[in-house]
Amino acid sequence: MLDFDIPPQASLAAIGVIAALIYVKVVCVPRRHRLPLPPGPPGHWLFGNALPKSYAPVQFAKWTKTYGPVFSLKQGPRVWIIIGRYQAVMDIMEKEGASLVDRPRSISAAETLSGGMRVVVEGAGDRLRRLRRVLHARLQPKVAETYEGIQTTNARNMLLDILNDPKNHQMHANRYAASVVLSITYAHPPTPLTSPLVRAVNTCLSRFGATVRPGAYLVDTYPVLRYVPGYLNQLREWHKEEMALFEGVLGGVRSQMTNGTAQPSFAKFLIEHQREYGLSDGELAYVAGAMFGAGSDTTASAITIMMMAAAKHPEAQARIQDELDAVVGRERLPTFEDQPMLPQVTAFMLESLRWRPVSIGGFAHRAMKDIIWNGYCIPAGASVIGNHWAIANDPDVYPNPERFYPQRWIDDKGRVRDDLRFCTYGFGRRVCPGQHVANRSIYINTALILWAFRLLENPAAPIDASLHAFSDTANMHAKPFEVRFEERLGVGVLKALLSGGDDEGDPTYD
């Protein structure tokens, strides 16, 4: 009989492999009594599917065409359900919203980078309820109306920025968004993009956008990797920087409250109502900081995409300008009060959000129970994504989806349709609480910019509007592109109108 001397390390490795195989067989493979998973691309028998390394929503959209409106992927022990058609996302993520309020566990973006305090990736539970409750208090429609003065003033400033420096129109959109959200959040005065505060927040946003992409960190699929020495050190350092930044800005508001100089702001409201909403000091700083980050990031991108769409589609732009001239005229600037009489402006805004969705792939939800759809099972624990890019290109809901066509949003009576929507701000109970403020910013900038300018593409430098001309991040941003801004009335007249009044107002807080 042969006697083998097996090293203890090899025995442990063999046991680990056997345990992993048993885990995959017993846990990862659906039980026989369960309905099958939606079909999907074949993967490795043990490791499953490799997630796309770049522009995942684009590849997911291709798989939607091959495997159907709902398909599945496996990555180790993790199951992904990708939804790429409008009706399916309504049936699953809207109707089953209560079962999808959770987020998948994210060791990288949520737990490590965000310290478990960033609302957008926070899982279901008491903390999420507290954070969303305080956000809703300051972002609901009635309160959002009180920010219109701030938005109008900053949108008029953007017209002046374009007049003085048309080449840097994307930078002006970023400045608009940063100034509006800083004013709402901290009562901060208009701030240039070169300020240390704005640059620091934008750095945080870039880091989060890269970290949160599906498959960016293997630790989210194989949690044991968090014990690898040094593996998460970079994310831990970034979290310390974020925390110091957010606490520092909030500390400035506290100091102003102490000396009696604090102006009304979201941060001041948070501090005054900290006990009522049960927020820790860290949560307080993070909910304010994250609101500034998310709000400025998405709004700037949406305004930039609107300008790109206008330059690329002159006929659609001209239709809006005809409406603006008929309703507003040429002797005053458009206002929020004009919006009910400007359906073409609203339609153009809605179509630009569909044409190039800011949140191109959407954020993952986690199924809290088995969900049955068309004879398939979306199992409890699965990560469920409504792929905005594929849904935006659903030909059954948006015929000829590649075409930029704002008229799809107008009914036969010339009104904005109430039977058509696009889930720009997410799904179910995780819809973005800042949507009412964001929509107002996009509307007022669309109305003012297209009232004041004719946006033209330079034939010598055509605009690349393909998705690869945008950043591969959770909220995408267009790479630099050229637009010619032709004044629709004299520069002197426009400047006189812009200097003729100041509608800025401060929000009213109870």
Phi, psi and omega in degrees: 000131182279141181242111181264137177262096185268122180300145180302324181296321180293322178297316179296320179296318180296318178298320179298316179297314180298317180298319179297317180297318178296320180298313180299317183293318187273318187266315188281327180278129182303141177296150187295331182281352180276148172296157183289159170292155170305149181296162179193176181295144179294151179224182178296143184299332181255311187271345177081214184270143171273122179288148180304139182279340179211150179045053182305318181301330179291314178294321177300321179297323177294318179293331175300318179295329183274316189253352177113179186295336177227123177226166185238152173227152173236139175222100187060230180279359188261137176251130176249134174244121182249125181251126186232017178223149190300307185296321179296320180290328174293316182294324187262302189277337176268305182293328180257028185303325181295332180271356183236023181285343183280163171248150172299151176298130179233098180291326183283292188285318186275303188283318186270302182293321186257358179061023180072022185235003179271120191301318189297334180246011179286137178285170180297150178144189185297318182298316179300316180299317181294316182292317180290329179296317181287326176296316180299324181300327184253359184235000179296161188308315183297321179285323179303327179300328184288348179268359186297327178297316178299316181294320180296313181300315181289329176291323175294322176298326179293325175299317177296320177301317180294318177303316185279333185208072185295335183298326185260043183299326179292322177296323180293322177297320177295319179295317177305306185298317180296317182294317180297310185288326175296322179294314180294317187281316187235007186056035182279139178293163178312133191234131176290155181295341181278357181293146180303324181296310182296318179297321180293317180294319179296326175297316178300319180296318179298318179296315181295316181301322179285325184287326188278351180300138178306128177082002183296325180232122181296339182299336179286340175262323180238084187303337181300339181295342180294345179270356178289122183304128176084350187299320184254012185300319181298317179294323178296319178295318178298322179297319179299319179295317178299313184297317179297320179297308184294320178293325180294316180293319178295324177299326176297322178292320178301317180297319178295323177295324181293319182266005173081016182254002184291134175267160178303135180197167176297319180297317178297318177300316180300313182297317181292332184245023183302313182292321181301320182265001175063043184259136173285168179299320179295316178298321179301311181295320185287322182292325176289313181296318180292327177296317177298314183298307183293320183293318182286323183297309185287321181295315179301318180295317181297319179294319178297316179297321177301316180293322176299315180298319181296316181292326182281339187228076185298328180293317178295322178297317182297325179297319178295316183293327174297319179293316179299319180294323182286322185270313186269322185084191184245009185252359176212168181267151175298153179227175175295328181295339180281342191305318179301337181262008182236062182298329180293324177296314179297317180297318179297318178298314180297319181291324179293325177291330176281318186300314176224087184299135180296309175269084195294326183253346184077167179257145184288141170254167177238127179289126181268351174205167176297135177240126181262130179219118175050043177082005177245158179248127167264103191286151174305136181095348180290147172273123187244124182240128167271107186281101185305321184296316180291321180295320179297338181251026176287111185291339179287335182254324179238081182308142183050059191296336179292340183279134172279110191217084182302336183294345177297342182266001183250133180273181185288354175257008178081014181255159175293128183296140176256005180252010181227138179210165171225136188277064181303322189254020176102194192226151171056224184276002176253018178299145184299124181291345181269011186299325184290324176289316182298315180300322179294322178295318181293319180298308187294327177287322176299312182297312184291314184294316182282341172286322187273328188229155164257120184267127186235145174274139177278115182303332180280346179219068184300148182281128174271109181257009178292159183297333179285356172267012177238158179292149178267069182228169182304313171252114190275154180228139179290141171290162185306135177216155185263138173226138172263127180256110179258120183295135180272352169210165188305150179302318180298318179297315180298316180296325178295319178294320182291332180266001186278353180188156180231111183267009185297136178223156178265142177296147178264128181245138179278000000 
